[in-house]
């Protein structure tokens, strides 16, 4: 009897979660559709300057035309490649640096003020220096995407390492575990959710770094299209590139969110 009651309560709880998820999704869709409808109406009625802000209909028409003739595909591929590589490199380097900081208390104390200073610096302003140092090509742009996320990843993940319950390490050491074994068996696994949450932040940061890099040096990519659109006063092209960036950033975010859900499900 108790088991049936528990199963019923659990089912009601699951139904409540599904209902809440549907409500949230409905509101998200409503806001998105409402935004584009208001944008279209405002452009058609000249509430906003249609030359400057374009309209959803013109943007969609241009995106379809550019993908049909293949010109947008190459630009999108370049930016996606640079962003994904910068995203992965920045995240992995940040986790490695955080692990090194955790492994040595002295090293972490020495590095702490420098991490704070580096995090406070406008890393986008380093773009020209990076381009001069690495050359005007893919490497410099990927480096921009990685550098802008590596410091924040290091700080967040290292903070997570430090906040792991020290009793876990004490228990493992009582069985003769080394510091590395404590890290591998307790500290690192306990911070997987923190790392996944950091990935969500890095999605946006990587896009910022790559687009800024393309502003400065690239001859192809979505960032290049934005600059080119401004130069020739083709603001529909500018808005099209911005919409594509938003779409792909949202897809990356949803992939990370799915990974987080799978991780929570299989580690709890």
C-alpha positions in Angstrom: 0.0 0.0 0.0 2.8 2.3 0.9 4.6 1.5 -2.3 1.5 2.4 -4.4 1.1 5.6 -2.5 4.8 6.5 -3.1 4.5 5.7 -6.8 1.4 7.9 -7.1 3.1 10.8 -5.4 6.2 10.3 -7.6 4.0 10.3 -10.7 2.2 13.4 -9.6 5.6 15.0 -9.1 6.7 14.0 -12.6 3.5 15.4 -14.0 4.1 18.6 -12.2 7.6 18.9 -13.7 6.3 18.2 -17.2 3.6 20.7 -16.8 6.0 23.4 -15.6 8.3 22.6 -18.5 5.4 23.0 -21.0 4.4 26.3 -19.4 8.0 27.6 -19.5 8.4 26.5 -23.1 5.1 28.1 -24.1 6.1 31.4 -22.6 9.5 31.3 -24.3 7.9 30.6 -27.6 5.3 33.3 -27.0 7.9 35.9 -26.2 10.1 34.9 -29.2 7.2 35.0 -31.7 5.8 38.2 -30.2 9.2 39.9 -30.6 9.4 39.0 -34.3 5.8 40.0 -34.9 6.3 43.4 -33.2 9.6 43.9 -35.1 7.8 43.1 -38.5 4.8 45.4 -37.7 7.1 48.2 -36.4 9.1 48.0 -39.6 6.1 48.0 -41.9 4.4 50.9 -40.1 7.7 52.9 -39.9 7.7 52.9 -36.1 11.4 52.1 -36.6 13.6 52.9 -39.5 13.2 49.9 -41.9 16.5 50.8 -43.6 18.4 50.6 -40.3 16.6 47.8 -38.5 15.3 45.8 -41.5 12.5 43.3 -40.8 12.1 39.6 -40.1 10.6 39.0 -43.6 13.6 40.6 -45.3 16.1 38.8 -43.0 14.5 35.4 -43.6 14.4 36.0 -47.4 18.1 37.0 -47.4 19.1 34.0 -45.3 17.3 31.6 -47.6 18.8 33.2 -50.7 22.3 33.2 -49.3 22.1 29.6 -48.2 20.6 28.6 -51.6 23.5 30.1 -53.5 26.0 28.7 -51.0 27.6 32.0 -50.0 26.3 31.9 -46.4 27.3 28.3 -45.9 31.1 29.0 -46.0 30.8 32.0 -43.7 28.7 30.1 -41.2 31.1 27.0 -41.3 34.2 29.2 -40.7 32.6 30.9 -37.7 31.2 27.7 -36.2 34.6 26.0 -36.6 36.5 28.8 -34.9 33.9 29.1 -32.1 33.7 25.4 -31.3 37.5 25.1 -31.3 38.0 28.2 -29.2 35.2 26.9 -26.8 36.8 23.5 -26.4 40.4 24.8 -26.0 39.4 27.5 -23.5 37.4 25.1 -21.4 40.0 22.3 -21.4 42.9 24.8 -20.6 40.8 26.3 -17.8 40.1 22.9 -16.2 43.8 22.0 -16.5 44.9 25.3 -14.9 42.3 24.8 -12.1 43.7 21.3 -11.5 47.2 22.6 -11.3 46.2 25.3 -8.8 44.4 22.7 -6.7 47.5 20.5 -6.7 49.8 23.1 -5.2 48.6 25.4 -2.4 51.7 27.6 -2.9 51.2 27.8 -6.6 47.6 28.9 -6.1 48.6 31.6 -3.6 51.2 32.9 -6.0 48.8 32.9 -8.9 45.7 34.3 -7.1 46.4 38.0 -7.6 47.4 37.5 -11.3 44.2 35.6 -12.0 42.1 38.4 -10.5 44.0 41.0 -12.6 43.7 38.9 -15.8 40.0 38.4 -15.2 39.5 42.2 -14.7 41.4 43.1 -17.9 39.3 43.7 -21.0 40.6 40.7 -22.9 38.9 41.9 -26.1 41.4 44.8 -26.1 44.2 42.2 -26.5 42.8 41.4 -29.9 45.3 43.5 -31.9 48.3 42.2 -29.9 47.1 38.6 -30.5 46.7 39.2 -34.2 50.1 40.7 -34.5 51.7 37.9 -32.5 49.9 35.0 -34.2 49.2 36.5 -37.6 46.0 37.5 -39.3 44.4 34.1 -39.7 42.3 31.4 -38.1 44.8 30.8 -35.3 44.5 34.4 -33.9 40.7 34.2 -34.0 40.5 30.8 -32.3 43.0 32.1 -29.7 40.6 35.1 -29.1 37.7 32.7 -28.5 39.9 30.6 -26.1 41.5 33.4 -24.1 38.3 35.2 -23.4 36.9 32.0 -21.6 40.0 30.4 -20.1 40.4 32.7 -17.1 36.8 32.6 -15.9 36.8 28.8 -16.4 40.0 28.5 -14.2 38.6 30.7 -11.5 35.1 29.0 -11.3 36.4 25.4 -11.5 39.2 26.0 -9.0 36.7 27.6 -6.6 34.6 24.5 -7.0 37.6 22.2 -6.2 38.3 24.2 -3.0 34.7 23.9 -1.9 34.5 20.1 -2.0 33.9 18.7 1.5 37.4 18.0 3.0 36.0 15.0 4.8 35.9 13.1 1.4 39.7 13.6 1.1 40.2 12.6 4.8 38.3 9.3 4.3 40.3 8.4 1.2 43.6 9.3 2.8 42.7 7.1 5.8 42.7 4.2 3.3 46.1 5.2 2.0 45.0 7.2 -1.0 47.5 9.7 -2.5 46.6 13.3 -3.3 46.2 12.5 -6.9 43.9 9.6 -6.1 41.8 11.9 -3.9 41.5 14.3 -6.8 40.6 11.7 -9.3 38.1 9.8 -7.1 36.4 12.6 -5.2 37.3 16.2 -6.0 37.1 16.1 -9.8 33.9 14.0 -10.0 32.2 16.2 -7.4 32.8 19.2 -9.6 31.4 17.8 -12.9 28.2 19.9 -12.5 30.3 23.0 -11.9 32.2 22.3 -15.1 29.1 21.8 -17.1 27.7 25.1 -15.7 30.9 26.8 -16.8 30.3 25.4 -20.3 27.1 27.4 -20.4 29.0 30.6 -19.7 31.7 29.7 -22.2 29.2 29.4 -25.0 28.6 33.1 -25.0 32.2 34.1 -24.2 33.5 32.0 -27.1 31.1 33.6 -29.6 32.1 37.1 -28.3 35.8 36.3 -28.7 35.5 34.8 -32.2 33.2 37.6 -33.5 35.5 40.3 -32.2 38.4 38.5 -33.8 36.6 38.4 -37.1 35.8 42.1 -36.8 39.5 42.8 -36.6 41.1 40.5 -39.1 38.9 38.0 -40.9 37.9 38.0 -44.6 35.1 35.5 -44.0 32.7 34.4 -41.3 29.6 35.9 -39.7 31.7 38.6 -37.9 33.1 39.6 -41.3 29.6 39.8 -42.8 28.5 42.2 -40.0 31.4 44.5 -40.7 30.9 44.3 -44.4 27.2 45.0 -44.0 27.9 48.2 -42.0 30.4 49.3 -44.7 27.9 49.0 -47.6 24.9 50.0 -45.5 23.3 46.6 -46.0 21.7 46.3 -42.5 19.5 43.3 -43.6 22.8 41.4 -44.0 23.9 42.6 -40.6 20.7 41.5 -38.9 20.9 38.1 -40.8 24.3 37.4 -39.4 23.2 38.4 -35.9 20.2 36.1 -36.1 22.3 33.2 -37.3 24.8 33.8 -34.4 21.8 33.8 -31.9 20.5 30.6 -33.4 23.8 28.7 -33.3 24.6 30.0 -29.8 21.2 28.8 -28.6 21.8 25.4 -30.2 25.2 25.1 -28.4 23.6 26.1 -25.1 20.9 23.5 -25.5 23.5 20.8 -26.2 25.3 21.7 -23.1 22.0 21.7 -21.2 21.3 18.2 -22.4 24.8 17.1 -21.3 24.1 18.6 -17.9 20.8 16.7 -17.6 22.4 13.4 -18.6 25.2 14.0 -16.2 22.9 14.7 -13.3 20.8 11.7 -14.1 23.7 9.3 -14.3 25.8 10.6 -11.3 23.0 10.9 -8.7 
